[in-house]
């Protein structure tokens, strides 16, 4: 093999090695980016959207069960809210809206008259 052919062969081999290394780096970068995406239990990707109830307690103050308005107490006596005394009732500081958070984690909104506000 002549020197010129040998250098040309080495150059091609080095060029091929660099391209393979660059491709491997791109693939590993893509794999790392993929690993940071949240997935559900089935392995499919989950898109993260801001939860509209994320700050549902913003501007809310806890209300003791003996300070809950009578009309709201009457509503909370219903079977759907059974055991409401052990849950937490909040009052919005800027309005007369109340929020009941049950021990099961469910939340319900009410106006000052005890009427449930559908979300």
Residue, then its C-alpha position, 0 to 999 in steps of 0.5 A: x500500500x502506498x503512503x498516499x493510499x494509507x493516509x487516505x484510508x486512515x482519514x476515511x476510517x477516522x472520519x467514519x469513527x467521528x461520525x459514529x461517535x457523533x451519532x451515538x452522542x445524539x442518540x444518547x442525548x435523545x434518550x436522556x431527554x426521553x427519560x425526563x418525560x413523565x409516563x403513566x403506569x402503562x408506559x405512555x407519555x403523560x402531558x403535564x398541564x397546570x392543574x386548575x385546582x392546584x391553588x384551590x386553597x389560595x386566599x382560603x382560611x380554615x374555619x372551625x366547625x362551630x363557626x360554619x354558617x348554619x345554612x352550610x351546616x344544614x347542607x353538610x348534614x347530607x349523606x354525601x358529606x357524612x362526617x364533615x366535622x372531621x374534614x376541613x372547611x375553608x372560607x375564601x377571604x375575598x368572597x363568601x365562598x366556602x370549600x369543604x375538604x373531606x377526609x377522603x380528599x374530595x373537595x366541594x365548593x359552596x356559597x354562603x347560603x350552603x348551595x353547592x357550586x359545581x366545578 
